[in-house]
Amino acid sequence: MTLKFNNIYINESAVVAGPYLYNGPLSGKFDDCYSDFYDKEKTFEDCEIKELEKCIKILLKKISLYNKDIDAMFSSDLTNQLYISNFAAEKLKIPYIGIYNACASFTAELILASSLLNNKDINNVICTTSGHNLTSERQFRSPVEYGSPKPDYSTFTVSAATACLLTKTKSPIKIESGTIGKVYDLGVKDSFDMGSAMAPAAAETFYEHLINNDIDENYYDLIITGDLGVYGEEIFKKYCNEIFNIDLKNYYDSATKVYDMNNKKVLAGGSGPSCLPSYVFSYIIPKMKNKEIKRVLLLATGALLSTTSVNHKKSIPCICHAICLEAI
Amino acid sequence: MTNKEYKKLTKEIIPKQTSFKKLITSFIIGGFIGLLAELLIEFYSSFESISKSTASNLMMVTFIFFSSLFTVLGFFDELVTKAGGGLIIPITGFSHSTTSSALEYRKEGMVYGIGANIFKLSGTVILYGVVSAYIFGIIRYIIFGG
């Protein structure tokens, strides 16, 4: 399903970057950063809530609006029952809807927010994502202090909070269209191998977006997938080539761009709901404002697994939503 | 594309994970732990009041204590990640998984946190260790008469 939007714009954005991200290749491009996984809080979760709240406050300050001026806020994170988003929303008192689409939440939120803005009573919508390496490690893998060798193809969750404001008032970045993806599962069972699991969903949504808009891949100056990692990026390219006969040149994956890839700890690159937005807000949007890039297609990918489904020996269903951004 | 065809496609790209180097590191570190254990037994049994079997118990306690301590100090997980099986298979791995679970859940309280979750990872080892001890004990009793 592809939706066309006429007058929806990304007005402003903010990123609070955490360890590994703030001192990586994007260093200095963030609004704020924290260097410690606790950041003076008692638990990792408290730290994540604090950063998300801080990020939204920075955004509100940038656009000089108050909490009461915001008509709705979408938020997502990786913890059970959206622990982080719920607690941050309670503190901010902004009308709130929490959504979960794993790491594809960012584009899902943009699609929902853009559709909501078509309502004449709604003018300002905030979309936020939050990630913390150690809360998701607790959520999906083993205890934080437990060391076990990880395969080279596993990814390293991005610790960052991101927020952006969507409005109907004209701004340099326009949301042109969005495609709601379907869930695909090609039988990958290894929960470390998210790249292989998510690549087909990304490719299928990408192809559907092209067909529905009647365009080809060269229509975009840049195509970015969410968090497939080093190997997922290769698989995505190969899948597009073999199945849809598309030879991608202007494409890369954001997971390989957010970290210093010489650091052995980050393995195949970044992942998590904040991976793509932190890259887009800190690197792509400034470039679009400078008119260096005109049209970008964002394909955020999400692995919809849970610890229970993994223990039930089920394979990993994956989703991808597409959003097209245009510089005006 | 069927699941089988897709598996073939990914297999060409995803690197193999069992390398000769990792096997050798695990082997050498595991062997080193064994050597250390042997030396500790010799050391403890050099005291006149300590028998050989008590000495091996003491050796295990020593290993458990230090791997637990190093886990709390926060650098043992890095060592395990590098050493692989060499540190996971010996009793150091058992102690490490128990301590790391306890650390993980201490914020959720003494009862529902630490109490309920301390054996989250190592519970399997305890359960099947005890069960198999019973089974093999019975077999030994039947065949060798105790």
Interface residues (C-beta under 8 A of the other chain):
Chain A: K42 T43 R138 S142 P143 V144 E145 Y146 G147 S148 P149 K150 P151 D152 Y153 L186 G187 V188 D193 S196 P200 Y231 E234 I235 K238 Y239 E242 I243
Chain B: M1 N3 Y6 K7 L9 T10 E12 I13 I14 P15 Q17 K22 T71 V72 G74 F76 D77 E78 L79 V80 T81 K82 G84 I88 H96 S97 T99 S100 S101 L103 E104 Y105 K107 K120 L121
